[in-house]
């Protein structure tokens, strides 16, 4: 019986995580969020630096990365949260190459140690691009 209860709790947790955030201020962010940027920000505006100084979070909001541009300090981490669609986080220009798969509802994190501007895209969705500025 305990195994079934655990399985049910795990399934419900995954279901609720996949449902997304309805911008309810009472919602608890997932544990990977360390410096959530406002998903309501305009995609072309740089994100505000997170208060905890540990990085930024990018939402794969349907067919766009939100915010489209984030600014962090060297050594900080950017976490991308998946949506209901699979995506990639694939570098197109910058001091470091990266290519990560972002499964439905999952997250992926990359630490940027070298200052510079990192351009990236989703290889599945043409025009879905973003920029990481590391100072």
C-alpha positions in Angstrom: 0.0 0.0 0.0 2.7 2.6 0.8 4.2 2.1 -2.7 0.9 2.9 -4.3 0.5 6.0 -2.2 4.0 7.1 -3.1 3.3 6.5 -6.8 0.0 8.5 -6.6 1.7 11.4 -4.9 4.5 11.4 -7.5 2.0 11.4 -10.4 0.0 14.2 -8.8 3.2 16.2 -8.2 4.3 15.8 -11.8 0.8 16.7 -13.1 0.7 19.9 -11.0 4.2 20.9 -12.1 3.2 20.4 -15.7 0.1 22.6 -15.4 2.3 25.7 -15.2 2.0 28.8 -13.2 -1.1 31.1 -13.5 0.9 34.0 -12.2 -0.8 33.5 -8.7 1.5 35.3 -6.2 0.7 32.5 -3.7 2.2 29.8 -5.9 5.4 28.2 -4.6 8.2 28.2 -7.2 9.9 25.0 -8.1 13.0 24.2 -6.1 15.3 25.0 -9.1 14.1 28.6 -9.1 16.9 30.8 -7.7 16.2 34.2 -9.0 12.9 34.1 -10.8 12.4 36.9 -13.3 9.0 38.3 -13.9 7.4 36.3 -16.7 5.3 39.4 -17.5 8.5 41.3 -18.5 8.7 42.3 -22.2 10.8 39.7 -24.0 13.3 42.3 -25.3 14.0 43.9 -22.0 16.9 42.6 -19.8 15.8 41.0 -16.6 16.4 42.6 -13.3 19.3 40.9 -11.4 17.9 38.5 -8.8 18.1 39.6 -5.2 20.0 36.5 -4.1 22.8 37.0 -6.6 22.7 33.4 -7.7 21.5 33.7 -11.3 18.3 33.9 -13.3 15.4 31.8 -14.5 14.0 31.8 -18.0 10.6 30.4 -18.8 10.0 28.6 -22.2 6.7 30.4 -22.6 5.1 28.4 -25.4 7.2 29.6 -28.4 9.4 32.2 -26.7 12.0 32.4 -24.0 10.8 34.9 -21.3 12.6 37.1 -20.6 14.5 37.0 -23.9 17.5 38.7 -22.4 19.0 38.1 -18.9 22.0 39.7 -17.3 24.0 37.9 -14.7 27.5 38.0 -13.2 30.2 35.5 -14.0 29.9 32.3 -12.1 26.1 32.5 -11.9 23.6 30.0 -13.2 20.7 30.4 -15.6 17.8 27.9 -15.2 15.4 27.3 -18.1 12.0 25.9 -17.1 10.1 23.8 -19.7 6.6 24.3 -20.9 4.1 21.9 -22.4 6.4 21.6 -25.5 9.9 20.2 -25.8 12.6 22.7 -26.5 16.4 23.0 -26.8 18.7 25.6 -25.3 21.4 25.6 -28.0 24.2 28.2 -28.3 24.6 30.1 -31.6 27.3 32.6 -30.6 29.4 33.3 -27.5 32.4 32.3 -25.5 31.0 28.9 -24.7 29.0 26.2 -26.6 26.1 24.5 -25.1 23.2 22.3 -26.3 20.7 21.1 -23.8 17.3 19.4 -24.2 14.4 20.8 -22.3 11.8 18.1 -21.9 8.2 18.9 -21.2 7.9 20.3 -17.6 11.6 19.8 -16.9 14.3 22.4 -16.2 17.9 22.7 -17.2 20.6 24.8 -15.7 23.9 26.2 -17.1 26.6 28.1 -15.1 28.3 30.9 -17.0 31.9 31.4 -15.8 33.2 33.6 -18.6 32.0 37.1 -19.2 30.5 37.9 -22.6 27.3 37.7 -24.6 25.8 34.3 -25.3 23.2 34.0 -28.0 21.0 30.8 -28.0 18.0 29.3 -29.7 15.5 26.5 -29.6 16.4 24.3 -32.6 12.9 22.9 -32.7 11.1 26.3 -33.1 12.4 28.8 -35.6 12.7 32.3 -34.2 12.7 31.2 -30.5 15.9 32.9 -29.4 17.5 34.4 -26.3 20.5 36.2 -25.0 22.6 35.8 -21.8 24.8 38.8 -20.9 27.5 37.8 -18.4 29.5 40.6 -16.7 
